[in-house]
Structures are given as structure tokens and as C-alpha cells.
Amino acid sequence: MIMDYHTHHNRCGHAVGTIEDYILRGMEIGVHQLGVSDHMPLFHGEPSTRHNGLAMGMEELPRYVEEVLRLKEKYREDIEVLLGIEADYIEGREEETARLLKPYPWDYVIGSVHYLGDWDLFDSRQQCRWSGQPAPRIYEAYYRSIEGAAASGLFDIIGHFDGIKRYGPPPILGEWTMQRAALEAVARAGIALELNTSGLRQQPGAPYPGQPVLVACAELGIPLTVGSDAHHPRHVAAGFDEAVQLLNQAGIREAAVFRGRRRSLAPVSGFALTLE
């Protein structure tokens, strides 16, 4: 089975193309299961920053769900479309996150740490905030947030586990200890981790997570999904041939598959994709 569990679209304000454009691209290249997982509306931080091209507006959430469900039915004979969402984990705001998620029939929810307080680590416009900050303290806060996300019970999948490396300084002494503690929290929670290929086509030129983390996932029995984190239709399933090689090298032969927030496993022994 060829599946891509991480795609965005123009509703979030920083991706190109409609949901249907991504579905049609998936059909074109032979994807069997396409998860639509746009950014959940922001409810934290300064009001002026909540709709600054970072996520869909609060009023768009029901429209988003309605559109995905309509397209799921429209293309059900050609491709399996899944209703997903990428939700931010914000420490102390778990109840608000749960209230936003509860009304909708998700197939899966990706929990990602983008924020430390009001700082979006993944917003290129905010990278000046790294200057003068003690990197070990930032890395520790990031991986502690991953632990919190795993323990929250809100999510089915942890997104871009080591995504802090996109804009952060080179790996720091002690990072593996932090990563290992976060992975053990994921394993205790019984949820999945994603292999996100977006890093292969942008800074840092490597997937999220790296190979040592994948090996540890195999050791700890943590299932993985595969996602492109597509922000343009041409990104759908990009880098998946390499993803399968990385999984195989780590001794992982199956990927997690979700429907109605129930998880099963499917083989990922080879992707026969025609990417042009």
C-alpha cells in the first residue's frame, strides 16, 4: 500500500493548491491512501498572529471537514481519502485542543510541536529569536513538549519528531538523551511516529526523524506513518522511495494505517511511484 498521511492545502495560508488538487495528484502517481491533514486553527498567542498565514481560521474548521468528507465520497472508487488534521501541542492548553477536536470524525490526528510559548520554531520569520538563546535549553524544552504531546492522549501520531533541526543549530551534546526520553514517552502512550520526508527537499536535507531514531522506534515497537508534509501538489509522496529504504535499513517492514482513529499495519516493502 502507498500512503501519504501528511498533506496541507491553501486554506492554511502557506500552502499552494486545493484539497482536490492533492487528491488528483495522488491518483495520478498511484497513491492508494491520501490523508488530508491541514493545520488546526490557532487559539494561543497574540490574536494578531493567529491568522498570519500559519493555520486555517477558526471559522474554516467545519468547512474543512465538510470538504474532505465530500471529496472522500466523490473519489471513493479511485483513492481512499482520509480526514486528518495536524494539531499543535501547547502545554497547558490540552482541554481547549480536545474541545476543538471532539466534534469531528477524524481518521487520525497528528500532534506536532511547533511552538515554545509564543515562538513558532518553524516560522522562518521568527528565526532571529535563536540568537543569544542557549541551544541546550531550547532543545530540552522542545523534546519535553514532545513527551507532553505523547502523554496527553490527544494524538494518534507524533509529527516531525526532530523537526527542531530545520532551523536550530547543529545537533547539541546530549540531544540523543532527550530524544530517547521522548521516544520512550511515545512508546508508553502506544501511539505512532511519522517519517516525514519534507526535510529531504528543504533545509536540513534529511528526513524527520533521522536513522538512529528509526532504529530506536523498531527497538521500542513504535509504529510509523509516512508523510510528505506536502505544501504543493507536486510534493505528494515526494521522497518516499528513500523513506522505504530508511525503514528497511531500520528493520521496519510495515507502516501504521488509520481509519476512524483505529490503527492497523500495512507493508511498505516498495513504492512503485511515477514522480514527474
C-alpha positions in Angstrom: 0.0 0.0 0.0 1.2 3.5 -0.9 0.0 6.0 1.7 0.8 9.7 2.4 -0.5 10.9 5.7 0.7 14.5 5.8 -0.7 17.0 3.3 -1.7 20.6 3.5 -3.6 23.0 1.2 -4.3 26.7 0.6 -6.7 27.0 3.4 -3.8 27.1 5.9 -2.3 30.3 4.3 1.1 28.9 3.4 0.4 26.0 1.0 -0.5 26.0 -2.7 -3.5 24.3 -4.2 -6.9 23.0 -3.1 -7.6 19.7 -1.3 -8.8 18.3 -4.6 -5.6 19.2 -6.3 -3.7 17.0 -3.9 -6.2 14.1 -4.3 -5.8 14.3 -8.1 -2.0 14.3 -7.8 -2.2 11.3 -5.5 -4.4 9.5 -8.1 -2.0 10.5 -10.9 1.1 8.9 -9.2 -0.6 5.8 -7.8 -1.2 6.6 -4.1 -3.7 4.3 -2.5 -4.4 6.2 0.7 -4.1 10.0 0.9 -4.5 11.7 4.3 -5.5 15.4 4.3 -4.0 16.9 7.5 -4.1 20.7 7.4 -3.1 22.9 10.4 -5.7 23.2 13.1 -6.8 26.7 13.9 -4.6 28.6 16.4 -6.1 29.7 19.7 -3.0 30.7 21.6 -0.5 33.5 21.4 -1.4 37.1 20.5 -4.6 37.4 18.5 -2.8 39.4 15.8 -0.6 36.3 15.0 -3.3 33.7 14.9 -4.2 34.1 11.2 -0.8 35.3 10.0 -0.5 32.6 7.3 0.2 29.9 9.8 -3.1 27.9 10.0 -6.7 28.0 8.9 -9.1 30.4 10.7 -11.4 29.1 13.4 -14.4 29.6 11.1 -12.8 27.4 8.5 -12.6 24.2 10.5 -16.1 22.9 9.9 -15.8 23.9 6.2 -12.5 21.9 6.0 -14.1 18.8 7.5 -17.1 19.1 5.2 -14.9 19.5 2.1 -12.7 16.5 2.9 -15.7 14.3 3.6 -17.4 15.4 0.3 -14.2 14.6 -1.7 -13.7 11.3 0.2 -17.1 10.2 -1.2 -16.5 11.7 -4.6 -13.3 9.8 -5.2 -14.0 6.7 -3.2 -13.7 4.4 -6.2 -10.3 5.8 -7.2 -8.4 6.6 -4.0 -9.0 6.4 -0.2 -9.1 9.9 1.2 -8.7 10.2 5.0 -9.8 13.0 7.2 -6.9 14.1 9.3 -5.6 17.2 11.0 -2.2 18.4 12.3 -2.8 19.9 15.7 -0.3 21.9 17.8 0.6 20.6 21.2 0.6 23.6 23.6 1.4 22.7 27.2 -1.4 23.8 29.5 -4.0 24.1 26.6 -4.9 20.4 26.3 -8.6 20.9 27.2 -9.0 23.6 24.5 -7.4 21.3 22.0 -9.6 18.4 23.0 -12.7 20.6 22.6 -11.7 21.6 19.1 -11.1 18.1 18.0 -14.1 16.4 19.7 -16.9 17.2 17.2 -15.4 15.7 14.1 -15.0 12.2 12.7 -11.2 12.2 12.3 -9.4 9.2 10.8 -6.3 10.4 12.7 -4.8 13.4 14.4 -1.1 14.3 14.1 0.3 16.1 17.1 3.2 18.4 16.4 5.3 20.7 18.5 5.8 23.9 16.6 5.6 26.3 19.5 7.6 27.0 22.6 5.4 29.6 24.3 4.5 32.1 21.5 7.6 31.3 19.5 6.9 29.3 16.3 10.2 27.4 15.8 9.1 26.6 12.2 8.3 30.1 11.1 11.2 31.4 9.1 10.2 35.0 10.0 11.0 34.2 13.7 14.4 32.7 13.3 16.1 35.8 14.7 14.9 34.5 18.1 17.5 31.8 18.1 20.2 34.5 18.5 21.5 34.6 22.0 19.4 31.7 23.2 21.1 28.8 25.0 20.5 26.0 22.5 20.5 23.2 25.0 17.7 24.8 26.9 15.6 25.2 23.7 16.2 21.6 22.7 15.3 20.3 26.1 12.1 22.3 26.1 11.2 21.0 22.6 11.7 17.4 23.5 9.9 17.8 26.8 7.0 19.1 24.8 7.1 16.0 22.6 6.9 14.0 25.8 3.9 16.1 26.9 2.2 15.6 23.5 2.6 11.9 23.7 1.2 11.7 27.2 -1.7 14.0 26.5 -3.9 11.3 24.9 -4.9 13.8 22.2 -3.0 12.4 19.3 -2.6 9.3 17.2 0.7 10.3 15.6 3.6 12.5 16.6 4.7 14.7 13.7 8.2 15.6 12.5 9.8 14.3 15.8 13.2 16.0 15.4 11.9 18.9 13.3 13.7 21.4 15.5 16.8 20.6 13.4 15.3 22.6 10.5 16.3 26.0 11.8 18.1 25.1 15.0 21.8 24.9 15.5 23.7 21.7 14.7 23.0 18.7 17.0 24.0 19.5 20.5 25.7 17.4 23.2 23.0 15.4 25.0 20.3 15.6 22.3 20.1 11.8 22.0 19.3 11.5 25.7 16.5 14.0 25.2 15.3 12.1 22.1 15.4 8.8 23.8 13.3 10.0 26.7 10.7 11.4 24.2 10.6 8.1 22.3 10.0 6.2 25.5 7.1 8.5 26.2 5.7 7.8 22.7 6.1 4.1 23.3 4.4 4.3 26.7 1.5 6.1 25.1 1.1 3.5 22.4 0.9 5.9 19.6 2.7 6.2 16.3 5.5 8.4 15.0 5.7 9.8 11.5 8.6 9.5 9.0 8.3 12.9 7.4 10.1 13.4 4.1 9.8 17.1 3.8 13.3 17.6 5.2 14.7 15.9 2.1 13.5 18.7 -0.2 14.4 21.6 2.1 16.7 22.5 5.0 18.2 20.4 6.6 18.3 17.9 3.6 17.4 14.9 5.8 14.1 13.4 6.8 12.4 13.8 10.2 13.5 11.7 12.1 17.0 10.6 11.4 18.1 7.0 11.1 19.1 6.5 14.8 15.5 7.4 15.8 14.0 5.0 13.3 16.2 2.2 14.7 15.1 3.1 18.2 11.4 3.0 17.0 12.0 -0.5 15.8 13.5 -1.5 19.1 10.7 0.1 21.2 7.9 -1.2 18.9 6.8 2.3 17.9 4.8 2.1 14.6 5.4 4.7 11.9 3.4 6.5 9.3 4.9 8.0 6.2 4.1 11.6 5.2 5.4 14.1 2.7 4.2 17.2 4.6 3.2 18.4 1.2 2.5 22.1 0.7 2.2 21.8 -3.1 0.5 19.1 -5.0 3.8 18.0 -6.6 5.1 17.2 -3.1 2.7 14.4 -2.6 4.7 11.2 -1.8 7.9 13.0 -2.6 11.0 11.2 -1.2 9.0 8.0 -0.5 11.5 5.8 -2.3 14.2 6.9 0.1 11.7 6.6 3.0 11.2 3.0 2.3 14.9 2.4 2.1 15.4 4.1 5.5 12.6 2.0 7.0 14.0 -1.2 5.6 17.5 -0.3 6.9 16.0 0.1 10.4 14.3 -3.3 10.1 10.8 -1.8 9.7 8.7 -3.5 7.1 5.2 -2.2 8.0 3.7 1.3 8.4 0.8 2.3 10.5 -2.6 2.8 8.8 -5.5 4.6 10.3 -9.3 4.6 9.8 -11.6 6.2 12.3 -8.7 6.6 14.7 -8.2 2.8 14.7 -4.7 1.7 13.8 -3.6 -1.3 11.7 -0.4 -2.1 9.8 0.3 -2.4 6.1 3.5 -3.5 4.3 5.9 -0.8 2.9 8.3 -3.1 1.1 8.3 -0.9 -2.0 6.7 2.1 -3.6 6.1 1.9 -7.3 5.6 5.6 -7.8 5.9 7.6 -11.0 7.0 11.0 -9.9 7.5 13.5 -12.6 
